[in-house]
Amino acid sequence: MYAGIGLIIFDLLLMVVRYLGVVFKTNAVAVLAVHHGVDAEAQSLLHFANILNMVRWKWIGGIFVLGIFLLIIGFWRSFSRRQ
């Protein structure tokens, strides 16, 4: 049960990382559009966004399904022992 909860919490953190990657990339593109050229701040934001965007939604979905599966098994075991 605790493994399932841990995986779900880890999955939520990965969702935040992925979201921040999208936000940083959008911000960098906006900075490039305003300055009409190459900007060091925008380049660093794009680089950081690319690192954060290495997390794939497919991985997040797989970890979430595994976490839910382990959580169900944990609850099933605790309820089956009581009876």
mmCIF file of the N, C-alpha and C atoms, coordinates in Angstrom:
data_MODEL
# 
_entry.id   MODEL 
# 
loop_
_atom_site.group_PDB 
_atom_site.id 
_atom_site.type_symbol 
_atom_site.label_atom_id 
_atom_site.label_alt_id 
_atom_site.label_comp_id 
_atom_site.label_asym_id 
_atom_site.label_entity_id 
_atom_site.label_seq_id 
_atom_site.pdbx_PDB_ins_code 
_atom_site.Cartn_x 
_atom_site.Cartn_y 
_atom_site.Cartn_z 
_atom_site.occupancy 
_atom_site.B_iso_or_equiv 
_atom_site.pdbx_formal_charge 
_atom_site.auth_seq_id 
_atom_site.auth_comp_id 
_atom_site.auth_asym_id 
_atom_site.auth_atom_id 
_atom_site.pdbx_PDB_model_num 
ATOM 1   N N  . MET A 1 1  ? 0.822   -1.175  0.000   1.00 0.00 ? 1  MET A N  1 
ATOM 2   C CA . MET A 1 1  ? 0.000   0.000   0.000   1.00 0.00 ? 1  MET A CA 1 
ATOM 3   C C  . MET A 1 1  ? 0.879   1.258   0.000   1.00 0.00 ? 1  MET A C  1 
ATOM 4   N N  . TYR A 1 2  ? 1.928   1.254   0.826   1.00 0.00 ? 2  TYR A N  1 
ATOM 5   C CA . TYR A 1 2  ? 2.788   2.433   0.890   1.00 0.00 ? 2  TYR A CA 1 
ATOM 6   C C  . TYR A 1 2  ? 3.575   2.632   -0.400  1.00 0.00 ? 2  TYR A C  1 
ATOM 7   N N  . ALA A 1 3  ? 3.894   1.552   -1.070  1.00 0.00 ? 3  ALA A N  1 
ATOM 8   C CA . ALA A 1 3  ? 4.595   1.681   -2.356  1.00 0.00 ? 3  ALA A CA 1 
ATOM 9   C C  . ALA A 1 3  ? 3.697   2.358   -3.384  1.00 0.00 ? 3  ALA A C  1 
ATOM 10  N N  . GLY A 1 4  ? 2.424   2.012   -3.369  1.00 0.00 ? 4  GLY A N  1 
ATOM 11  C CA . GLY A 1 4  ? 1.474   2.643   -4.287  1.00 0.00 ? 4  GLY A CA 1 
ATOM 12  C C  . GLY A 1 4  ? 1.322   4.127   -4.010  1.00 0.00 ? 4  GLY A C  1 
ATOM 13  N N  . ILE A 1 5  ? 1.206   4.485   -2.742  1.00 0.00 ? 5  ILE A N  1 
ATOM 14  C CA . ILE A 1 5  ? 1.092   5.898   -2.377  1.00 0.00 ? 5  ILE A CA 1 
ATOM 15  C C  . ILE A 1 5  ? 2.361   6.648   -2.757  1.00 0.00 ? 5  ILE A C  1 
ATOM 16  N N  . GLY A 1 6  ? 3.514   6.024   -2.521  1.00 0.00 ? 6  GLY A N  1 
ATOM 17  C CA . GLY A 1 6  ? 4.787   6.652   -2.886  1.00 0.00 ? 6  GLY A CA 1 
ATOM 18  C C  . GLY A 1 6  ? 4.904   6.872   -4.384  1.00 0.00 ? 6  GLY A C  1 
ATOM 19  N N  . LEU A 1 7  ? 4.473   5.891   -5.177  1.00 0.00 ? 7  LEU A N  1 
ATOM 20  C CA . LEU A 1 7  ? 4.533   6.054   -6.631  1.00 0.00 ? 7  LEU A CA 1 
ATOM 21  C C  . LEU A 1 7  ? 3.580   7.139   -7.116  1.00 0.00 ? 7  LEU A C  1 
ATOM 22  N N  . ILE A 1 8  ? 2.411   7.237   -6.504  1.00 0.00 ? 8  ILE A N  1 
ATOM 23  C CA . ILE A 1 8  ? 1.467   8.282   -6.905  1.00 0.00 ? 8  ILE A CA 1 
ATOM 24  C C  . ILE A 1 8  ? 2.028   9.661   -6.565  1.00 0.00 ? 8  ILE A C  1 
ATOM 25  N N  . ILE A 1 9  ? 2.650   9.800   -5.402  1.00 0.00 ? 9  ILE A N  1 
ATOM 26  C CA . ILE A 1 9  ? 3.268   11.084  -5.032  1.00 0.00 ? 9  ILE A CA 1 
ATOM 27  C C  . ILE A 1 9  ? 4.421   11.412  -5.983  1.00 0.00 ? 9  ILE A C  1 
ATOM 28  N N  . PHE A 1 10 ? 5.244   10.420  -6.305  1.00 0.00 ? 10 PHE A N  1 
ATOM 29  C CA . PHE A 1 10 ? 6.337   10.624  -7.256  1.00 0.00 ? 10 PHE A CA 1 
ATOM 30  C C  . PHE A 1 10 ? 5.788   11.024  -8.621  1.00 0.00 ? 10 PHE A C  1 
ATOM 31  N N  . ASP A 1 11 ? 4.674   10.416  -9.009  1.00 0.00 ? 11 ASP A N  1 
ATOM 32  C CA . ASP A 1 11 ? 4.042   10.733  -10.284 1.00 0.00 ? 11 ASP A CA 1 
ATOM 33  C C  . ASP A 1 11 ? 3.545   12.177  -10.302 1.00 0.00 ? 11 ASP A C  1 
ATOM 34  N N  . LEU A 1 12 ? 2.989   12.634  -9.189  1.00 0.00 ? 12 LEU A N  1 
ATOM 35  C CA . LEU A 1 12 ? 2.545   14.027  -9.114  1.00 0.00 ? 12 LEU A CA 1 
ATOM 36  C C  . LEU A 1 12 ? 3.727   14.990  -9.239  1.00 0.00 ? 12 LEU A C  1 
ATOM 37  N N  . LEU A 1 13 ? 4.849   14.631  -8.646  1.00 0.00 ? 13 LEU A N  1 
ATOM 38  C CA . LEU A 1 13 ? 6.048   15.467  -8.789  1.00 0.00 ? 13 LEU A CA 1 
ATOM 39  C C  . LEU A 1 13 ? 6.529   15.506  -10.239 1.00 0.00 ? 13 LEU A C  1 
ATOM 40  N N  . LEU A 1 14 ? 6.449   14.368  -10.933 1.00 0.00 ? 14 LEU A N  1 
ATOM 41  C CA . LEU A 1 14 ? 6.823   14.348  -12.352 1.00 0.00 ? 14 LEU A CA 1 
ATOM 42  C C  . LEU A 1 14 ? 5.878   15.205  -13.180 1.00 0.00 ? 14 LEU A C  1 
ATOM 43  N N  . MET A 1 15 ? 4.594   15.222  -12.824 1.00 0.00 ? 15 MET A N  1 
ATOM 44  C CA . MET A 1 15 ? 3.648   16.089  -13.531 1.00 0.00 ? 15 MET A CA 1 
ATOM 45  C C  . MET A 1 15 ? 4.011   17.560  -13.348 1.00 0.00 ? 15 MET A C  1 
ATOM 46  N N  . VAL A 1 16 ? 4.423   17.928  -12.147 1.00 0.00 ? 16 VAL A N  1 
ATOM 47  C CA . VAL A 1 16 ? 4.838   19.311  -11.884 1.00 0.00 ? 16 VAL A CA 1 
ATOM 48  C C  . VAL A 1 16 ? 6.085   19.656  -12.694 1.00 0.00 ? 16 VAL A C  1 
ATOM 49  N N  . VAL A 1 17 ? 7.041   18.726  -12.752 1.00 0.00 ? 17 VAL A N  1 
ATOM 50  C CA . VAL A 1 17 ? 8.263   18.956  -13.534 1.00 0.00 ? 17 VAL A CA 1 
ATOM 51  C C  . VAL A 1 17 ? 7.929   19.148  -15.006 1.00 0.00 ? 17 VAL A C  1 
ATOM 52  N N  . ARG A 1 18 ? 7.042   18.316  -15.525 1.00 0.00 ? 18 ARG A N  1 
ATOM 53  C CA . ARG A 1 18 ? 6.646   18.435  -16.930 1.00 0.00 ? 18 ARG A CA 1 
ATOM 54  C C  . ARG A 1 18 ? 5.937   19.775  -17.176 1.00 0.00 ? 18 ARG A C  1 
ATOM 55  N N  . TYR A 1 19 ? 5.065   20.153  -16.260 1.00 0.00 ? 19 TYR A N  1 
ATOM 56  C CA . TYR A 1 19 ? 4.354   21.426  -16.388 1.00 0.00 ? 19 TYR A CA 1 
ATOM 57  C C  . TYR A 1 19 ? 5.326   22.605  -16.360 1.00 0.00 ? 19 TYR A C  1 
ATOM 58  N N  . LEU A 1 20 ? 6.300   22.558  -15.450 1.00 0.00 ? 20 LEU A N  1 
ATOM 59  C CA . LEU A 1 20 ? 7.290   23.633  -15.390 1.00 0.00 ? 20 LEU A CA 1 
ATOM 60  C C  . LEU A 1 20 ? 8.112   23.711  -16.669 1.00 0.00 ? 20 LEU A C  1 
ATOM 61  N N  . GLY A 1 21 ? 8.395   22.571  -17.271 1.00 0.00 ? 21 GLY A N  1 
ATOM 62  C CA . GLY A 1 21 ? 9.099   22.575  -18.551 1.00 0.00 ? 21 GLY A CA 1 
ATOM 63  C C  . GLY A 1 21 ? 8.320   23.311  -19.621 1.00 0.00 ? 21 GLY A C  1 
ATOM 64  N N  . VAL A 1 22 ? 7.013   23.093  -19.670 1.00 0.00 ? 22 VAL A N  1 
ATOM 65  C CA . VAL A 1 22 ? 6.168   23.783  -20.649 1.00 0.00 ? 22 VAL A CA 1 
ATOM 66  C C  . VAL A 1 22 ? 6.117   25.280  -20.352 1.00 0.00 ? 22 VAL A C  1 
ATOM 67  N N  . VAL A 1 23 ? 6.015   25.630  -19.069 1.00 0.00 ? 23 VAL A N  1 
ATOM 68  C CA . VAL A 1 23 ? 5.965   27.052  -18.692 1.00 0.00 ? 23 VAL A CA 1 
ATOM 69  C C  . VAL A 1 23 ? 7.268   27.755  -19.049 1.00 0.00 ? 23 VAL A C  1 
ATOM 70  N N  . PHE A 1 24 ? 8.406   27.131  -18.726 1.00 0.00 ? 24 PHE A N  1 
ATOM 71  C CA . PHE A 1 24 ? 9.688   27.757  -19.035 1.00 0.00 ? 24 PHE A CA 1 
ATOM 72  C C  . PHE A 1 24 ? 9.895   27.894  -20.539 1.00 0.00 ? 24 PHE A C  1 
ATOM 73  N N  . LYS A 1 25 ? 9.455   26.901  -21.304 1.00 0.00 ? 25 LYS A N  1 
ATOM 74  C CA . LYS A 1 25 ? 9.616   26.986  -22.754 1.00 0.00 ? 25 LYS A CA 1 
ATOM 75  C C  . LYS A 1 25 ? 8.752   28.105  -23.325 1.00 0.00 ? 25 LYS A C  1 
ATOM 76  N N  . THR A 1 26 ? 7.523   28.227  -22.824 1.00 0.00 ? 26 THR A N  1 
ATOM 77  C CA . THR A 1 26 ? 6.645   29.310  -23.277 1.00 0.00 ? 26 THR A CA 1 
ATOM 78  C C  . THR A 1 26 ? 7.226   30.666  -22.920 1.00 0.00 ? 26 THR A C  1 
ATOM 79  N N  . ASN A 1 27 ? 7.773   30.780  -21.722 1.00 0.00 ? 27 ASN A N  1 
ATOM 80  C CA . ASN A 1 27 ? 8.380   32.032  -21.285 1.00 0.00 ? 27 ASN A CA 1 
ATOM 81  C C  . ASN A 1 27 ? 9.594   32.377  -22.145 1.00 0.00 ? 27 ASN A C  1 
ATOM 82  N N  . ALA A 1 28 ? 10.401  31.393  -22.469 1.00 0.00 ? 28 ALA A N  1 
ATOM 83  C CA . ALA A 1 28 ? 11.590  31.640  -23.292 1.00 0.00 ? 28 ALA A CA 1 
ATOM 84  C C  . ALA A 1 28 ? 11.205  32.085  -24.696 1.00 0.00 ? 28 ALA A C  1 
ATOM 85  N N  . VAL A 1 29 ? 10.182  31.478  -25.259 1.00 0.00 ? 29 VAL A N  1 
ATOM 86  C CA . VAL A 1 29 ? 9.730   31.873  -26.593 1.00 0.00 ? 29 VAL A CA 1 
ATOM 87  C C  . VAL A 1 29 ? 9.191   33.301  -26.563 1.00 0.00 ? 29 VAL A C  1 
ATOM 88  N N  . ALA A 1 30 ? 8.496   33.651  -25.482 1.00 0.00 ? 30 ALA A N  1 
ATOM 89  C CA . ALA A 1 30 ? 7.990   35.021  -25.359 1.00 0.00 ? 30 ALA A CA 1 
ATOM 90  C C  . ALA A 1 30 ? 9.132   36.022  -25.240 1.00 0.00 ? 30 ALA A C  1 
ATOM 91  N N  . VAL A 1 31 ? 10.163  35.682  -24.483 1.00 0.00 ? 31 VAL A N  1 
ATOM 92  C CA . VAL A 1 31 ? 11.323  36.570  -24.346 1.00 0.00 ? 31 VAL A CA 1 
ATOM 93  C C  . VAL A 1 31 ? 12.017  36.735  -25.694 1.00 0.00 ? 31 VAL A C  1 
ATOM 94  N N  . LEU A 1 32 ? 12.150  35.649  -26.451 1.00 0.00 ? 32 LEU A N  1 
ATOM 95  C CA . LEU A 1 32 ? 12.771  35.747  -27.775 1.00 0.00 ? 32 LEU A CA 1 
ATOM 96  C C  . LEU A 1 32 ? 11.927  36.598  -28.718 1.00 0.00 ? 32 LEU A C  1 
ATOM 97  N N  . ALA A 1 33 ? 10.611  36.507  -28.609 1.00 0.00 ? 33 ALA A N  1 
ATOM 98  C CA . ALA A 1 33 ? 9.743   37.297  -29.484 1.00 0.00 ? 33 ALA A CA 1 
ATOM 99  C C  . ALA A 1 33 ? 9.835   38.788  -29.158 1.00 0.00 ? 33 ALA A C  1 
ATOM 100 N N  . VAL A 1 34 ? 9.976   39.099  -27.886 1.00 0.00 ? 34 VAL A N  1 
ATOM 101 C CA . VAL A 1 34 ? 10.057  40.512  -27.484 1.00 0.00 ? 34 VAL A CA 1 
ATOM 102 C C  . VAL A 1 34 ? 11.399  41.123  -27.893 1.00 0.00 ? 34 VAL A C  1 
ATOM 103 N N  . HIS A 1 35 ? 12.487  40.375  -27.720 1.00 0.00 ? 35 HIS A N  1 
ATOM 104 C CA . HIS A 1 35 ? 13.819  40.913  -27.998 1.00 0.00 ? 35 HIS A CA 1 
ATOM 105 C C  . HIS A 1 35 ? 14.239  40.761  -29.457 1.00 0.00 ? 35 HIS A C  1 
ATOM 106 N N  . HIS A 1 36 ? 13.472  40.043  -30.254 1.00 0.00 ? 36 HIS A N  1 
ATOM 107 C CA . HIS A 1 36 ? 13.734  39.867  -31.683 1.00 0.00 ? 36 HIS A CA 1 
ATOM 108 C C  . HIS A 1 36 ? 15.145  39.359  -31.969 1.00 0.00 ? 36 HIS A C  1 
ATOM 109 N N  . GLY A 1 37 ? 15.581  38.407  -31.199 1.00 0.00 ? 37 GLY A N  1 
ATOM 110 C CA . GLY A 1 37 ? 16.913  37.865  -31.437 1.00 0.00 ? 37 GLY A CA 1 
ATOM 111 C C  . GLY A 1 37 ? 17.320  36.923  -30.322 1.00 0.00 ? 37 GLY A C  1 
ATOM 112 N N  . VAL A 1 38 ? 18.590  36.573  -30.351 1.00 0.00 ? 38 VAL A N  1 
ATOM 113 C CA . VAL A 1 38 ? 19.116  35.638  -29.367 1.00 0.00 ? 38 VAL A CA 1 
ATOM 114 C C  . VAL A 1 38 ? 19.385  36.382  -28.064 1.00 0.00 ? 38 VAL A C  1 
ATOM 115 N N  . ASP A 1 39 ? 18.876  35.841  -26.985 1.00 0.00 ? 39 ASP A N  1 
ATOM 116 C CA . ASP A 1 39 ? 19.043  36.437  -25.664 1.00 0.00 ? 39 ASP A CA 1 
ATOM 117 C C  . ASP A 1 39 ? 19.582  35.342  -24.743 1.00 0.00 ? 39 ASP A C  1 
ATOM 118 N N  . ALA A 1 40 ? 20.542  35.688  -23.901 1.00 0.00 ? 40 ALA A N  1 
ATOM 119 C CA . ALA A 1 40 ? 21.155  34.686  -23.016 1.00 0.00 ? 40 ALA A CA 1 
ATOM 120 C C  . ALA A 1 40 ? 20.137  34.127  -22.027 1.00 0.00 ? 40 ALA A C  1 
ATOM 121 N N  . GLU A 1 41 ? 19.257  34.984  -21.527 1.00 0.00 ? 41 GLU A N  1 
ATOM 122 C CA . GLU A 1 41 ? 18.231  34.527  -20.589 1.00 0.00 ? 41 GLU A CA 1 
ATOM 123 C C  . GLU A 1 41 ? 17.280  33.535  -21.265 1.00 0.00 ? 41 GLU A C  1 
ATOM 124 N N  . ALA A 1 42 ? 16.887  33.867  -22.483 1.00 0.00 ? 42 ALA A N  1 
ATOM 125 C CA . ALA A 1 42 ? 15.979  32.979  -23.204 1.00 0.00 ? 42 ALA A CA 1 
ATOM 126 C C  . ALA A 1 42 ? 16.657  31.663  -23.543 1.00 0.00 ? 42 ALA A C  1 
ATOM 127 N N  . GLN A 1 43 ? 17.927  31.712  -23.909 1.00 0.00 ? 43 GLN A N  1 
ATOM 128 C CA . GLN A 1 43 ? 18.645  30.477  -24.225 1.00 0.00 ? 43 GLN A CA 1 
ATOM 129 C C  . GLN A 1 43 ? 18.771  29.586  -23.002 1.00 0.00 ? 43 GLN A C  1 
ATOM 130 N N  . SER A 1 44 ? 19.036  30.165  -21.846 1.00 0.00 ? 44 SER A N  1 
ATOM 131 C CA . SER A 1 44 ? 19.140  29.352  -20.633 1.00 0.00 ? 44 SER A CA 1 
ATOM 132 C C  . SER A 1 44 ? 17.779  28.774  -20.250 1.00 0.00 ? 44 SER A C  1 
ATOM 133 N N  . LEU A 1 45 ? 16.714  29.563  -20.438 1.00 0.00 ? 45 LEU A N  1 
ATOM 134 C CA . LEU A 1 45 ? 15.372  29.048  -20.164 1.00 0.00 ? 45 LEU A CA 1 
ATOM 135 C C  . LEU A 1 45 ? 15.007  27.910  -21.111 1.00 0.00 ? 45 LEU A C  1 
ATOM 136 N N  . LEU A 1 46 ? 15.362  28.048  -22.377 1.00 0.00 ? 46 LEU A N  1 
ATOM 137 C CA . LEU A 1 46 ? 15.094  26.971  -23.342 1.00 0.00 ? 46 LEU A CA 1 
ATOM 138 C C  . LEU A 1 46 ? 15.870  25.709  -22.990 1.00 0.00 ? 46 LEU A C  1 
ATOM 139 N N  . HIS A 1 47 ? 17.106  25.869  -22.568 1.00 0.00 ? 47 HIS A N  1 
ATOM 140 C CA . HIS A 1 47 ? 17.917  24.713  -22.185 1.00 0.00 ? 47 HIS A CA 1 
ATOM 141 C C  . HIS A 1 47 ? 17.312  24.020  -20.964 1.00 0.00 ? 47 HIS A C  1 
ATOM 142 N N  . PHE A 1 48 ? 16.925  24.799  -19.957 1.00 0.00 ? 48 PHE A N  1 
ATOM 143 C CA . PHE A 1 48 ? 16.308  24.229  -18.758 1.00 0.00 ? 48 PHE A CA 1 
ATOM 144 C C  . PHE A 1 48 ? 14.976  23.567  -19.092 1.00 0.00 ? 48 PHE A C  1 
ATOM 145 N N  . ALA A 1 49 ? 14.193  24.192  -19.984 1.00 0.00 ? 49 ALA A N  1 
ATOM 146 C CA . ALA A 1 49 ? 12.909  23.615  -20.392 1.00 0.00 ? 49 ALA A CA 1 
ATOM 147 C C  . ALA A 1 49 ? 13.113  22.294  -21.120 1.00 0.00 ? 49 ALA A C  1 
ATOM 148 N N  . ASN A 1 50 ? 14.134  22.208  -21.950 1.00 0.00 ? 50 ASN A N  1 
ATOM 149 C CA . ASN A 1 50 ? 14.397  20.955  -22.652 1.00 0.00 ? 50 ASN A CA 1 
ATOM 150 C C  . ASN A 1 50 ? 14.781  19.840  -21.685 1.00 0.00 ? 50 ASN A C  1 
ATOM 151 N N  . ILE A 1 51 ? 15.516  20.186  -20.636 1.00 0.00 ? 51 ILE A N  1 
ATOM 152 C CA . ILE A 1 51 ? 15.858  19.183  -19.619 1.00 0.00 ? 51 ILE A CA 1 
ATOM 153 C C  . ILE A 1 51 ? 14.602  18.713  -18.902 1.00 0.00 ? 51 ILE A C  1 
ATOM 154 N N  . LEU A 1 52 ? 13.734  19.657  -18.505 1.00 0.00 ? 52 LEU A N  1 
ATOM 155 C CA . LEU A 1 52 ? 12.503  19.288  -17.806 1.00 0.00 ? 52 LEU A CA 1 
ATOM 156 C C  . LEU A 1 52 ? 11.545  18.517  -18.704 1.00 0.00 ? 52 LEU A C  1 
ATOM 157 N N  . ASN A 1 53 ? 11.561  18.816  -19.991 1.00 0.00 ? 53 ASN A N  1 
ATOM 158 C CA . ASN A 1 53 ? 10.647  18.145  -20.919 1.00 0.00 ? 53 ASN A CA 1 
ATOM 159 C C  . ASN A 1 53 ? 11.114  16.747  -21.314 1.00 0.00 ? 53 ASN A C  1 
ATOM 160 N N  . MET A 1 54 ? 12.224  16.280  -20.739 1.00 0.00 ? 54 MET A N  1 
ATOM 161 C CA . MET A 1 54 ? 12.637  14.897  -20.997 1.00 0.00 ? 54 MET A CA 1 
ATOM 162 C C  . MET A 1 54 ? 11.664  13.907  -20.377 1.00 0.00 ? 54 MET A C  1 
ATOM 163 N N  . VAL A 1 55 ? 10.924  14.364  -19.383 1.00 0.00 ? 55 VAL A N  1 
ATOM 164 C CA . VAL A 1 55 ? 9.896   13.515  -18.770 1.00 0.00 ? 55 VAL A CA 1 
ATOM 165 C C  . VAL A 1 55 ? 8.746   13.394  -19.760 1.00 0.00 ? 55 VAL A C  1 
ATOM 166 N N  . ARG A 1 56 ? 8.355   12.196  -20.066 1.00 0.00 ? 56 ARG A N  1 
ATOM 167 C CA . ARG A 1 56 ? 7.299   11.948  -21.048 1.00 0.00 ? 56 ARG A CA 1 
ATOM 168 C C  . ARG A 1 56 ? 5.985   11.625  -20.354 1.00 0.00 ? 56 ARG A C  1 
ATOM 169 N N  . TRP A 1 57 ? 4.887   12.031  -20.983 1.00 0.00 ? 57 TRP A N  1 
ATOM 170 C CA . TRP A 1 57 ? 3.567   11.738  -20.417 1.00 0.00 ? 57 TRP A CA 1 
ATOM 171 C C  . TRP A 1 57 ? 3.316   10.235  -20.359 1.00 0.00 ? 57 TRP A C  1 
ATOM 172 N N  . LYS A 1 58 ? 3.919   9.498   -21.270 1.00 0.00 ? 58 LYS A N  1 
ATOM 173 C CA . LYS A 1 58 ? 3.768   8.036   -21.263 1.00 0.00 ? 58 LYS A CA 1 
ATOM 174 C C  . LYS A 1 58 ? 4.350   7.449   -19.976 1.00 0.00 ? 58 LYS A C  1 
ATOM 175 N N  . TRP A 1 59 ? 5.488   7.970   -19.545 1.00 0.00 ? 59 TRP A N  1 
ATOM 176 C CA . TRP A 1 59 ? 6.104   7.505   -18.294 1.00 0.00 ? 59 TRP A CA 1 
ATOM 177 C C  . TRP A 1 59 ? 5.210   7.860   -17.119 1.00 0.00 ? 59 TRP A C  1 
ATOM 178 N N  . ILE A 1 60 ? 4.684   9.082   -17.123 1.00 0.00 ? 60 ILE A N  1 
ATOM 179 C CA . ILE A 1 60 ? 3.822   9.524   -16.035 1.00 0.00 ? 60 ILE A CA 1 
ATOM 180 C C  . ILE A 1 60 ? 2.587   8.637   -15.943 1.00 0.00 ? 60 ILE A C  1 
ATOM 181 N N  . GLY A 1 61 ? 1.994   8.329   -17.079 1.00 0.00 ? 61 GLY A N  1 
ATOM 182 C CA . GLY A 1 61 ? 0.815   7.456   -17.094 1.00 0.00 ? 61 GLY A CA 1 
ATOM 183 C C  . GLY A 1 61 ? 1.130   6.059   -16.608 1.00 0.00 ? 61 GLY A C  1 
ATOM 184 N N  . GLY A 1 62 ? 2.265   5.510   -17.015 1.00 0.00 ? 62 GLY A N  1 
ATOM 185 C CA . GLY A 1 62 ? 2.650   4.166   -16.579 1.00 0.00 ? 62 GLY A CA 1 
ATOM 186 C C  . GLY A 1 62 ? 2.912   4.089   -15.086 1.00 0.00 ? 62 GLY A C  1 
ATOM 187 N N  . ILE A 1 63 ? 3.595   5.086   -14.562 1.00 0.00 ? 63 ILE A N  1 
ATOM 188 C CA . ILE A 1 63 ? 3.860   5.119   -13.112 1.00 0.00 ? 63 ILE A CA 1 
ATOM 189 C C  . ILE A 1 63 ? 2.564   5.284   -12.340 1.00 0.00 ? 63 ILE A C  1 
ATOM 190 N N  . PHE A 1 64 ? 1.645   6.099   -12.863 1.00 0.00 ? 64 PHE A N  1 
ATOM 191 C CA . PHE A 1 64 ? 0.361   6.291   -12.195 1.00 0.00 ? 64 PHE A CA 1 
ATOM 192 C C  . PHE A 1 64 ? -0.441  5.000   -12.149 1.00 0.00 ? 64 PHE A C  1 
ATOM 193 N N  . VAL A 1 65 ? -0.504  4.277   -13.267 1.00 0.00 ? 65 VAL A N  1 
ATOM 194 C CA . VAL A 1 65 ? -1.229  3.002   -13.304 1.00 0.00 ? 65 VAL A CA 1 
ATOM 195 C C  . VAL A 1 65 ? -0.594  1.998   -12.348 1.00 0.00 ? 65 VAL A C  1 
ATOM 196 N N  . LEU A 1 66 ? 0.732   1.937   -12.321 1.00 0.00 ? 66 LEU A N  1 
ATOM 197 C CA . LEU A 1 66 ? 1.418   1.029   -11.401 1.00 0.00 ? 66 LEU A CA 1 
ATOM 198 C C  . LEU A 1 66 ? 1.139   1.412   -9.949  1.00 0.00 ? 66 LEU A C  1 
ATOM 199 N N  . GLY A 1 67 ? 1.140   2.701   -9.640  1.00 0.00 ? 67 GLY A N  1 
ATOM 200 C CA . GLY A 1 67 ? 0.840   3.155   -8.283  1.00 0.00 ? 67 GLY A CA 1 
ATOM 201 C C  . GLY A 1 67 ? -0.570  2.801   -7.854  1.00 0.00 ? 67 GLY A C  1 
ATOM 202 N N  . ILE A 1 68 ? -1.536  2.999   -8.749  1.00 0.00 ? 68 ILE A N  1 
ATOM 203 C CA . ILE A 1 68 ? -2.921  2.638   -8.439  1.00 0.00 ? 68 ILE A CA 1 
ATOM 204 C C  . ILE A 1 68 ? -3.044  1.132   -8.244  1.00 0.00 ? 68 ILE A C  1 
ATOM 205 N N  . PHE A 1 69 ? -2.369  0.356   -9.088  1.00 0.00 ? 69 PHE A N  1 
ATOM 206 C CA . PHE A 1 69 ? -2.400  -1.102  -8.972  1.00 0.00 ? 69 PHE A CA 1 
ATOM 207 C C  . PHE A 1 69 ? -1.837  -1.564  -7.625  1.00 0.00 ? 69 PHE A C  1 
ATOM 208 N N  . LEU A 1 70 ? -0.694  -1.015  -7.234  1.00 0.00 ? 70 LEU A N  1 
ATOM 209 C CA . LEU A 1 70 ? -0.100  -1.385  -5.946  1.00 0.00 ? 70 LEU A CA 1 
ATOM 210 C C  . LEU A 1 70 ? -0.960  -0.914  -4.771  1.00 0.00 ? 70 LEU A C  1 
ATOM 211 N N  . LEU A 1 71 ? -1.611  0.223   -4.940  1.00 0.00 ? 71 LEU A N  1 
ATOM 212 C CA . LEU A 1 71 ? -2.499  0.720   -3.886  1.00 0.00 ? 71 LEU A CA 1 
ATOM 213 C C  . LEU A 1 71 ? -3.699  -0.202  -3.710  1.00 0.00 ? 71 LEU A C  1 
ATOM 214 N N  . ILE A 1 72 ? -4.271  -0.657  -4.813  1.00 0.00 ? 72 ILE A N  1 
ATOM 215 C CA . ILE A 1 72 ? -5.407  -1.585  -4.740  1.00 0.00 ? 72 ILE A CA 1 
ATOM 216 C C  . ILE A 1 72 ? -4.991  -2.901  -4.113  1.00 0.00 ? 72 ILE A C  1 
ATOM 217 N N  . ILE A 1 73 ? -3.820  -3.415  -4.497  1.00 0.00 ? 73 ILE A N  1 
ATOM 218 C CA . ILE A 1 73 ? -3.333  -4.663  -3.897  1.00 0.00 ? 73 ILE A CA 1 
ATOM 219 C C  . ILE A 1 73 ? -3.115  -4.475  -2.400  1.00 0.00 ? 73 ILE A C  1 
ATOM 220 N N  . GLY A 1 74 ? -2.563  -3.349  -1.989  1.00 0.00 ? 74 GLY A N  1 
ATOM 221 C CA . GLY A 1 74 ? -2.339  -3.081  -0.576  1.00 0.00 ? 74 GLY A CA 1 
ATOM 222 C C  . GLY A 1 74 ? -3.630  -3.010  0.216   1.00 0.00 ? 74 GLY A C  1 
ATOM 223 N N  . PHE A 1 75 ? -4.639  -2.331  -0.340  1.00 0.00 ? 75 PHE A N  1 
ATOM 224 C CA . PHE A 1 75 ? -5.933  -2.270  0.343   1.00 0.00 ? 75 PHE A CA 1 
ATOM 225 C C  . PHE A 1 75 ? -6.597  -3.642  0.380   1.00 0.00 ? 75 PHE A C  1 
ATOM 226 N N  . TRP A 1 76 ? -6.469  -4.399  -0.721  1.00 0.00 ? 76 TRP A N  1 
ATOM 227 C CA . TRP A 1 76 ? -7.076  -5.725  -0.778  1.00 0.00 ? 76 TRP A CA 1 
ATOM 228 C C  . TRP A 1 76 ? -6.466  -6.642  0.281   1.00 0.00 ? 76 TRP A C  1 
ATOM 229 N N  . ARG A 1 77 ? -5.151  -6.566  0.441   1.00 0.00 ? 77 ARG A N  1 
ATOM 230 C CA . ARG A 1 77 ? -4.487  -7.404  1.448   1.00 0.00 ? 77 ARG A CA 1 
ATOM 231 C C  . ARG A 1 77 ? -4.898  -7.014  2.864   1.00 0.00 ? 77 ARG A C  1 
ATOM 232 N N  . SER A 1 78 ? -5.006  -5.710  3.132   1.00 0.00 ? 78 SER A N  1 
ATOM 233 C CA . SER A 1 78 ? -5.368  -5.300  4.486   1.00 0.00 ? 78 SER A CA 1 
ATOM 234 C C  . SER A 1 78 ? -6.813  -5.652  4.810   1.00 0.00 ? 78 SER A C  1 
ATOM 235 N N  . PHE A 1 79 ? -7.706  -5.597  3.836   1.00 0.00 ? 79 PHE A N  1 
ATOM 236 C CA . PHE A 1 79 ? -9.097  -5.969  4.090   1.00 0.00 ? 79 PHE A CA 1 
ATOM 237 C C  . PHE A 1 79 ? -9.277  -7.483  4.156   1.00 0.00 ? 79 PHE A C  1 
ATOM 238 N N  . SER A 1 80 ? -8.481  -8.230  3.385   1.00 0.00 ? 80 SER A N  1 
ATOM 239 C CA . SER A 1 80 ? -8.621  -9.691  3.405   1.00 0.00 ? 80 SER A CA 1 
ATOM 240 C C  . SER A 1 80 ? -8.069  -10.284 4.709   1.00 0.00 ? 80 SER A C  1 
ATOM 241 N N  . ARG A 1 81 ? -7.121  -9.630  5.353   1.00 0.00 ? 81 ARG A N  1 
ATOM 242 C CA . ARG A 1 81 ? -6.565  -10.135 6.613   1.00 0.00 ? 81 ARG A CA 1 
ATOM 243 C C  . ARG A 1 81 ? -7.560  -9.942  7.761   1.00 0.00 ? 81 ARG A C  1 
ATOM 244 N N  . ARG A 1 82 ? -8.382  -8.932  7.683   1.00 0.00 ? 82 ARG A N  1 
ATOM 245 C CA . ARG A 1 82 ? -9.342  -8.668  8.754   1.00 0.00 ? 82 ARG A CA 1 
ATOM 246 C C  . ARG A 1 82 ? -10.466 -9.672  8.804   1.00 0.00 ? 82 ARG A C  1 
ATOM 247 N N  . GLN A 1 83 ? -10.771 -10.295 7.704   1.00 0.00 ? 83 GLN A N  1 
ATOM 248 C CA . GLN A 1 83 ? -11.916 -11.210 7.666   1.00 0.00 ? 83 GLN A CA 1 
ATOM 249 C C  . GLN A 1 83 ? -11.555 -12.617 8.003   1.00 0.00 ? 83 GLN A C  1 
# 
